[in-house]
Amino acid sequence: MKVFACTAVMMQTVLSLVLSTNPSFNYQTPIGIIYNLVKFTAPAFIFGILYTTTRTTNQNTWGNYGGYMRKQWSALFVPTIWWTLAYLLIFPNIQQVKPFNSIGTFCWNFINGNAAPHLWYNTMMLQFIILMPFFWALAHWVKDSTKRGLLAIIITVIFFAAWIYFYDMQVFHGPHEQSWYLLDRIFISFVIYGIFGVLAWMFRDKFETLIKKAVPFLIVIFLAVYYWTNRELFNFGYPVKLANAPYYKPSMALYALTVIGLVAALAIHHINTNSKVLPIFHFLATYAYRAYLSNVFWLQIIWHLGGINLSKINPLLNIIICYILTWGLSFTSAYGFHIAWSKIKSSINKTNSEKSLE
């Protein structure tokens, strides 16, 4: 789930940048169609993270919170801090909404995700990490009770439908479109995917059986909803604006859940057959989050080294080249920085150990 989400979100970034060059309408059409195809990334990432975290920590309580957060601090918060600083100091031109002009606005953009186009997701995702005890409580509550699991699903769907309706009326082209834009990075806007991730692990046997039987239906739903999302986007006319394809619509929510189901079915198949590709996916999943953090950084370098010029010649060819290079550099840097930091820590520990012996 993490690998699919990370791989697809990099395409979103490339498409957005190429579309900013105002290509002809003939190019804008495929850009919009491809964008809708990969518009499942944040929900899939949240589902995957909550599934994994529940799998590894579902026995935890508030008493384990300190140890849990220390692990998350080094795994998630530290890389976020470093990459956010890199964007604000090296590429301040890519800030969103309002660039910083003081220490206060610098700190504000550092926290709220406006430091780069993709960092809104970090602001939202880290809220799930901080609020994990509430998801542990949910896991404990539904354990071994199918009725409670179904009740949790029903309540979640009703609440989320109401939230989507509220967002559509008040924010998306509504009276608070500009003033309430931060609602798109509050955990509530993605809570359905987190709760479903918890439930998928707690009822994993039933979930696996359901997914296996539902694959043909999921494929049909996928095609129908994908057509629906594209029709909605192009009903706004040209030029195509990707802001008209937000996550917070019934069509997008259903699309994301359908893709999550299909990716889960693929994963279950590989796990059950002990597929040889599993080690590859496990390796990529380990570095997916750090690769995601860096992808806009590398894309900016690629863009300034020639991507912007190629976009004027052939936008689609530029999308392919920029995407492949961005993906490769993002995962390579994530792995490379991990190895380098591991060696530095090992050297420091060795030095400290030698001093203690003296």
C-alpha positions as CSV (number, residue, x, y, z in Angstrom):
1,M,0.0,0.0,0.0
2,K,2.8,2.4,0.9
3,V,4.8,1.6,-2.2
4,F,1.8,2.1,-4.5
5,A,0.9,5.4,-2.8
6,C,4.4,6.7,-2.9
7,T,5.0,5.7,-6.5
8,A,1.7,7.3,-7.6
9,V,2.0,10.5,-5.6
10,M,5.3,11.4,-7.4
11,M,3.3,11.3,-10.6
12,Q,0.8,13.8,-9.1
13,T,3.7,16.2,-8.4
14,V,5.1,15.9,-11.9
15,L,1.7,16.4,-13.5
16,S,1.0,19.5,-11.5
17,L,4.4,21.1,-12.4
18,V,4.0,20.3,-16.1
19,L,0.4,21.7,-16.1
20,S,1.7,24.9,-14.6
21,T,3.5,25.6,-18.0
22,N,0.0,26.0,-19.6
23,P,0.3,23.3,-22.3
24,S,-2.3,23.1,-25.1
25,F,-5.7,21.6,-24.3
26,N,-4.7,18.4,-26.2
27,Y,-2.1,17.8,-23.5
28,Q,-4.2,19.0,-20.6
29,T,-6.8,16.2,-21.3
30,P,-4.4,13.3,-20.7
31,I,-2.8,15.1,-17.8
32,G,-6.2,15.4,-16.1
33,I,-7.0,11.7,-16.8
34,I,-3.7,10.5,-15.5
35,Y,-4.0,12.7,-12.4
36,N,-7.4,11.2,-11.6
37,L,-5.9,7.7,-12.0
38,V,-3.3,8.3,-9.3
39,K,-5.6,10.3,-7.0
40,F,-5.7,7.7,-4.3
41,T,-2.4,8.2,-2.7
42,A,-3.1,10.0,0.7
43,P,-6.0,7.7,1.6
44,A,-3.9,4.6,0.7
45,F,-0.9,5.8,2.7
46,I,-3.1,6.5,5.7
47,F,-4.8,3.1,5.4
48,G,-1.4,1.4,5.1
49,I,0.2,3.2,8.0
50,L,-2.7,2.6,10.4
51,Y,-2.9,-1.1,9.3
52,T,0.8,-1.6,9.9
53,T,0.9,0.4,13.2
54,T,-2.1,-1.5,14.5
55,R,-0.4,-4.8,13.5
56,T,2.7,-3.9,15.5
57,T,1.3,-2.0,18.4
58,N,-2.4,-2.9,18.9
59,Q,-1.7,-4.3,22.4
60,N,-0.4,-0.9,23.4
61,T,-2.1,1.5,25.8
62,W,-1.3,5.0,27.1
63,G,1.4,3.4,29.2
64,N,3.4,2.5,26.1
65,Y,2.9,5.9,24.5
66,G,6.3,7.3,25.4
67,G,8.3,4.4,23.9
68,Y,6.0,4.4,20.8
69,M,6.6,8.2,20.2
70,R,10.3,7.9,20.6
71,K,10.4,5.4,17.8
72,Q,8.1,7.5,15.6
73,W,10.2,10.6,16.4
74,S,13.3,9.1,14.8
75,A,11.4,7.3,12.0
76,L,9.0,10.0,10.9
77,F,9.4,13.4,12.6
78,V,13.2,13.8,12.2
79,P,13.1,13.2,8.4
80,T,10.2,15.6,8.2
81,I,12.0,18.3,10.1
82,W,15.1,18.1,7.9
83,W,13.3,18.0,4.6
84,T,11.0,20.8,5.6
85,L,14.0,23.0,6.4
86,A,15.6,22.1,3.1
87,Y,12.5,23.2,1.2
88,L,12.1,26.5,3.1
89,L,15.8,27.4,2.9
90,I,16.8,26.0,-0.6
91,F,13.5,26.3,-2.5
92,P,11.5,29.0,-0.8
93,N,9.8,29.8,-4.1
94,I,7.7,26.6,-3.9
95,Q,5.9,27.6,-0.7
96,Q,2.1,27.5,-0.8
97,V,-0.5,30.3,0.0
98,K,1.9,32.9,1.5
99,P,5.7,32.8,1.6
100,F,7.3,33.5,5.0
101,N,8.5,37.0,5.7
102,S,9.4,36.7,9.4
103,I,10.4,34.2,12.0
104,G,6.8,33.8,13.0
105,T,5.6,33.1,9.4
106,F,8.6,30.8,8.9
107,C,7.5,28.7,11.9
108,W,3.9,28.8,10.7
109,N,4.8,27.5,7.2
110,F,7.1,24.9,8.8
111,I,4.2,23.5,10.9
112,N,1.2,23.8,8.6
113,G,2.7,22.1,5.5
114,N,2.9,25.1,3.3
115,A,6.7,24.8,2.9
116,A,6.2,22.7,-0.3
117,P,3.3,21.5,-2.4
118,H,3.3,18.0,-0.9
119,L,4.0,18.7,2.8
120,W,0.4,19.3,3.7
121,Y,0.2,15.5,3.8
122,N,2.8,15.3,6.5
123,T,0.9,17.7,8.7
124,M,-2.2,15.5,8.3
125,M,-0.4,12.1,8.6
126,L,1.6,13.0,11.7
127,Q,-1.7,13.8,13.5
128,F,-2.7,10.1,13.1
129,I,0.7,9.1,14.6
130,I,0.2,11.4,17.6
131,L,-3.4,10.3,18.1
132,M,-2.6,6.6,17.9
133,P,-3.9,5.8,21.4
134,F,-7.4,6.5,20.3
135,F,-7.0,4.0,17.5
136,W,-5.6,1.5,20.0
137,A,-8.7,2.1,22.0
138,L,-10.8,1.3,18.9
139,A,-8.8,-1.9,18.3
140,H,-9.3,-3.0,21.9
141,W,-13.1,-2.2,21.7
142,V,-13.8,-4.2,18.5
143,K,-11.5,-7.1,19.3
144,D,-13.3,-10.4,18.7
145,S,-16.6,-8.7,18.1
146,T,-18.0,-8.6,14.6
147,K,-21.0,-6.6,15.7
148,R,-18.8,-3.8,17.1
149,G,-16.7,-3.9,14.0
150,L,-19.8,-3.4,11.8
151,L,-21.1,-0.7,14.1
152,A,-17.7,1.1,13.8
153,I,-18.0,0.9,10.0
154,I,-21.5,2.3,10.0
155,I,-20.8,5.2,12.3
156,T,-17.6,6.0,10.4
157,V,-19.3,6.0,7.0
158,I,-22.2,8.2,8.3
159,F,-19.8,10.7,9.9
160,F,-17.5,10.8,6.9
161,A,-20.4,11.3,4.5
162,A,-21.6,14.3,6.6
163,W,-18.1,15.7,6.7
164,I,-17.7,15.4,2.9
165,Y,-21.1,17.1,2.4
166,F,-20.0,19.9,4.8
167,Y,-16.7,20.4,3.0
168,D,-18.4,20.4,-0.4
169,M,-20.9,23.1,0.6
170,Q,-18.6,25.3,2.7
171,V,-15.1,24.9,1.3
172,F,-14.9,23.4,-2.2
173,H,-15.9,26.4,-4.3
174,G,-17.9,27.5,-1.2
175,P,-17.9,30.7,0.9
176,H,-14.8,29.5,2.9
177,E,-12.7,28.2,0.1
178,Q,-9.7,30.5,0.9
179,S,-10.1,31.0,4.7
180,W,-10.7,27.3,5.6
181,Y,-8.2,25.7,3.3
182,L,-6.4,24.1,6.3
183,L,-9.3,21.7,6.7
184,D,-7.8,19.6,3.9
185,R,-4.9,18.7,6.3
186,I,-6.9,17.9,9.4
187,F,-7.0,14.2,10.2
188,I,-10.8,14.2,10.2
189,S,-10.7,14.6,6.4
190,F,-9.0,11.2,6.1
191,V,-10.2,9.5,9.3
192,I,-12.3,6.9,7.4
193,Y,-9.1,5.4,5.8
194,G,-7.4,5.3,9.2
195,I,-10.3,3.5,10.9
196,F,-10.7,1.1,8.0
197,G,-6.9,0.3,8.3
198,V,-7.4,-0.5,12.0
199,L,-10.4,-2.7,11.3
200,A,-8.7,-4.4,8.3
201,W,-6.0,-5.7,10.7
202,M,-8.3,-6.5,13.6
203,F,-10.6,-8.6,11.3
204,R,-7.8,-9.6,8.9
205,D,-9.2,-13.1,8.2
206,K,-12.6,-11.8,7.3
207,F,-11.1,-8.9,5.4
208,E,-9.0,-11.3,3.3
209,T,-12.0,-13.5,2.5
210,L,-14.1,-10.5,1.6
211,I,-11.4,-8.9,-0.7
212,K,-10.8,-12.2,-2.6
213,K,-14.5,-12.6,-3.4
214,A,-15.0,-8.9,-4.2
215,V,-12.2,-8.4,-6.8
216,P,-14.5,-8.7,-9.9
217,F,-16.9,-6.2,-8.3
218,L,-14.1,-3.9,-7.3
219,I,-12.9,-3.8,-10.9
220,V,-16.3,-2.8,-12.2
221,I,-16.7,-0.2,-9.5
222,F,-13.2,1.1,-10.2
223,L,-14.0,1.6,-13.9
224,A,-17.3,3.3,-13.2
225,V,-16.0,5.6,-10.5
226,Y,-12.9,6.5,-12.5
227,Y,-15.2,7.6,-15.3
228,W,-17.2,9.6,-12.8
229,T,-14.2,11.4,-11.5
230,N,-13.0,12.3,-15.0
231,R,-16.4,13.5,-15.9
232,E,-16.5,15.8,-12.8
233,L,-13.1,17.2,-13.6
234,F,-13.7,18.0,-17.2
235,N,-17.2,19.5,-16.5
236,F,-15.3,22.5,-15.1
237,G,-14.0,23.0,-18.6
238,Y,-10.6,24.3,-19.8
239,P,-7.9,25.1,-18.8
240,V,-7.8,22.1,-16.6
241,K,-7.3,22.9,-12.9
242,L,-6.2,20.0,-10.7
243,A,-7.7,21.8,-7.7
244,N,-11.1,20.7,-9.1
245,A,-10.2,17.1,-8.3
246,P,-9.8,17.1,-4.5
247,Y,-10.0,14.1,-2.2
248,Y,-13.0,15.5,-0.4
249,K,-15.8,14.4,-2.8
250,P,-18.0,11.3,-2.7
251,S,-16.5,10.1,-6.1
252,M,-12.9,10.5,-4.9
253,A,-13.6,8.8,-1.5
254,L,-15.2,5.8,-3.3
255,Y,-12.4,5.7,-5.8
256,A,-9.8,5.7,-3.1
257,L,-11.5,2.9,-1.2
258,T,-11.8,0.9,-4.4
259,V,-8.2,1.2,-5.2
260,I,-7.2,0.3,-1.6
261,G,-9.3,-2.8,-2.0
262,L,-7.6,-3.7,-5.3
263,V,-4.1,-3.1,-3.9
264,A,-5.0,-5.2,-0.9
265,A,-6.1,-8.0,-3.1
266,L,-2.9,-7.9,-5.0
267,A,-0.9,-7.9,-1.8
268,I,-2.9,-10.8,-0.4
269,H,-2.2,-12.8,-3.6
270,H,1.5,-12.2,-3.4
271,I,1.6,-13.1,0.3
272,N,-0.4,-16.2,-0.1
273,T,1.8,-17.4,-2.9
274,N,5.0,-16.3,-1.2
275,S,5.9,-14.3,-4.2
276,K,9.5,-13.5,-5.1
277,V,8.6,-9.8,-5.4
278,L,7.7,-9.5,-1.7
279,P,11.3,-8.7,-0.6
280,I,11.3,-5.9,-3.2
281,F,8.1,-4.4,-1.9
282,H,9.3,-4.7,1.7
283,F,12.5,-2.9,0.8
284,L,10.7,-0.1,-1.0
285,A,8.1,0.2,1.7
286,T,10.9,0.8,4.3
287,Y,12.0,3.9,2.4
288,A,8.7,5.0,0.9
289,Y,8.0,7.8,3.3
290,R,11.5,9.2,3.1
291,A,11.4,9.0,-0.6
292,Y,8.1,10.8,-0.6
293,L,9.5,13.6,1.5
294,S,12.4,14.2,-1.0
295,N,10.5,13.8,-4.3
296,V,9.7,17.5,-4.8
297,F,13.3,18.5,-4.0
298,W,14.7,16.3,-6.7
299,L,12.0,17.3,-9.1
300,Q,12.8,20.9,-8.7
301,I,16.5,20.2,-9.6
302,I,15.5,18.1,-12.6
303,W,13.0,20.8,-13.6
304,H,15.6,23.6,-13.5
305,L,18.2,21.5,-15.3
306,G,16.1,21.0,-18.4
307,G,12.7,19.8,-17.5
308,I,11.0,23.2,-18.0
309,N,12.5,23.5,-21.5
310,L,11.5,19.9,-22.5
311,S,8.0,20.7,-21.3
312,K,7.6,23.4,-23.9
313,I,8.6,20.9,-26.6
314,N,6.7,17.7,-25.6
315,P,4.9,17.8,-22.2
316,L,4.0,14.1,-22.2
317,L,7.6,13.0,-22.9
318,N,8.7,15.5,-20.2
319,I,6.3,13.8,-17.7
320,I,7.8,10.4,-18.4
321,I,11.4,11.5,-18.1
322,C,10.9,13.7,-15.0
323,Y,8.8,11.0,-13.3
324,I,11.4,8.2,-13.8
325,L,14.3,10.5,-12.7
326,T,12.4,11.8,-9.7
327,W,11.3,8.3,-8.6
328,G,14.9,6.9,-8.9
329,L,16.6,9.8,-7.1
330,S,14.0,9.9,-4.3
331,F,14.4,6.2,-3.4
332,T,18.2,6.3,-4.0
333,S,18.6,9.3,-1.7
334,A,16.3,7.7,1.0
335,Y,18.4,4.6,1.0
336,G,21.7,6.5,0.7
337,F,21.0,8.9,3.6
338,H,19.9,6.0,5.7
339,I,23.1,4.1,5.2
340,A,25.2,7.2,5.7
341,W,23.4,8.1,8.9
342,S,23.7,4.5,10.2
343,K,27.5,4.6,9.7
344,I,27.7,8.0,11.4
345,K,25.8,6.7,14.4
346,S,27.9,3.6,14.5
347,S,31.1,5.6,14.5
348,I,29.8,7.9,17.3
349,N,28.8,4.9,19.4
350,K,32.1,3.3,18.8
351,T,34.0,6.5,19.9
352,N,31.8,6.9,23.0
353,S,32.4,3.2,23.9
354,E,36.2,3.6,23.6
355,K,36.1,6.7,25.7
356,S,34.1,5.0,28.4
357,L,36.7,2.2,28.5
358,E,39.4,4.7,29.0
